[in-house]
């Protein structure tokens, strides 16, 4: 009897997960490939004209937060990519994440920043808006920050807690704050 109850409970959990994903796919995504998984506590704040597209076999873990806001936000995520727990992805323009990308927990990816002129309080300045491009087969370690106007090349590895403020070449391993290349994948 206990075996039946455990199996029934697991099946119920799978059904709930499929319903959550189906609802969020319908509500927030412009396009989504097959086998999308969006965890229940993942949160989305999108302006009406935002574009959010994902490929096949994408997983968006618990407590991830997507904010797509003015003026023209677009987020594209490739196939076989995992967005880790408590990730924050904030787009005002364009964020592109390739295929086969693994993103650890607590990562932030942001395509904009605040103006910092001295003649006006920062809170009154307009946002500076850029882009973020993450290639294929990239691993981004837990707690990393990927800031605007950055391109991370195919096969790169970004270390835990790194702060990426400039381009990272293909197959580079970058660590630190600011992130710097320490070696290349063999």
Secondary structure, DSSP 8 states (H G I E B T S, - for coil): -HHHHHHHHHHHHHHHHHHHHHHHHHHH-SEE-TT-EE-TT-EEEE-TT-EEEE-TT-EE-TT-EEEE-SS--EEEE-TT-EE-TT-EEEESSEEEE-SS-EE-TT-EEESEEE---TTS-GGGS-EEE-EEEE-SS-EE-TT-EE-SSEEE-TT-EE-TT-EE-S-B-TTEEEETBTTEEEEE--
